[in-house]
Amino acid sequence: MMEMDSLCFSGSWSEQDYQEMQAQPTYRNWLLKLPGAGQVGMLVFQSVPPELQILRLAVHPEWRGKGLAVFMLDKLEMQAKMDNLESLWLEVHSANKPARALYFKEGFQQISCRKNYYQRPPGDSFLLIKLLKQC
């Protein structure tokens, strides 16, 4: 996880961060591996019913633009629906236009903004949500 994290995020998490998260019963992570290619993606999330929070979604730089992020989001949404969760939500850096475009294309909507939330690189955070079923 840490290798993929450091490849894809400027503010990568430490080994201690991952160990602390793995100790949480709500935490899960998926590594996407392809035969002959190895690790090409990762998804880190926690389920706190009735919501599922996406903490990290990343695709190896050499594998971007091939639909792998959409694939992981689709699988996550299927899992959330099987678990009878009502929504997916996440925070995304305001400057991360490719990620924002992906999430909007996949049905997420912006519901809030946290000014100056991120440190590395500095910037605002957009809170996005995708409703899976009506309350």
N, C-alpha and C positions, 0 to 999 in steps of 0.2 A: 504494500500500500504506500509506504513512504517513498519508494522510488518513483511511482507514478505521480504521487503528490508533488514531489520536488520538480518533476518535469513540467507540470502543468500549472502550478500556482506560485506566484512570487512570494506570498506569505504562507509557505508550506507548514504543515503541522509537524511537531517533533514526535519522536518515538514515544515519549512520555504522554503526549496528547492522545495518541492512538491507544496506548495501554489504558489510560484513564477512561476513554470512551468505551473500550471493549469490556470494561468492568460494569458498565451500565446495562441493565437487562433490556432496555428499550433500543439499544444500539445494534445496527447491523451494517455489514459492508459486503459488497460484491465486487469481485474482480472479473473482468471480461477477458478471456483468453481465446486466442484463435490458433488452431493447429499450424505449426511452422512459424508463427509470428510471436507467440508468447502473450504477455499482458498488453492489451491495447486500450483498456478502459477500466474505470472504477466508479463505483457509486457508493456513497456513504450516507446513511439515513438513520433516523430514529422514529419509532412509532409511539406516539403518545395519543391514544384514542381520545377523540375521534379524528385526529390528524396524523399525518405523516410528514415529517420535516426532512427535506433533502439538505444534507450538510455539505456534500462534495459530489460533483459530477465532473468527470474528466475523461478525455480521450487523448491517447498518445498523439503528439503533434504530427507524426508521420501517417496517422490513420484518420485524421479529421476530414470531414466532408464526405464520408462514406455511409452516413446514416447510423453510426454506432450509438451516438447519444440518443437519437430517437428510439432505437431498439431498446436501450436500457430504460428510458422513461416509460415506454410502452409496457415492458415487463414489470416495472415498479407499480404502474397504475393497475395492472391486472392483480398484482399481489395485494395492493391496498383495497381494491374492491372485494377480493376474496376474504379479507380481514374485516369487511364491513366498515371501512374508514370513510369519512365524509369529504376529506380534502387533502391535497398535497400542497405544501408551501415551502418557500425557500427565500433566501436573500441573495441578491446578485449585485455586484459592483456596477455602479451607474456607467462606468466607462467600458464595460464588457459587452460591446454591441453584438458580437456573434452569439453569446449566450442569451442575451435578452431576446434577440430575434428568434432563436430556437424555442425558448419558453413561450413567447407570444404565439408562435406558429402552432405549438402544442396545446394551446388553450389556456395558458396561465394569464392572469390579469394582475396588474399592479394595484395594490391597495394602500401602500404607504411608502414613505421615504424617510430614511434616517440620515440627516445631514452630517457630514464629516465622520461617518461611522468607521470607515476603513483607514488603516494607517499605512499599509504597504500594498499597493500604492495608495496615496491619500484619495479619498472620494466618498461619495454618498452611497448608501445601500438602498436598493429598491426591494420591498417586500412584495413577493408575488404569490398568488394562490390559484389553485385549480380546484373547483368544486366537482366532486365525484357524484354526489347525490344531494338533493335538497334536504335541509334539516326539517 
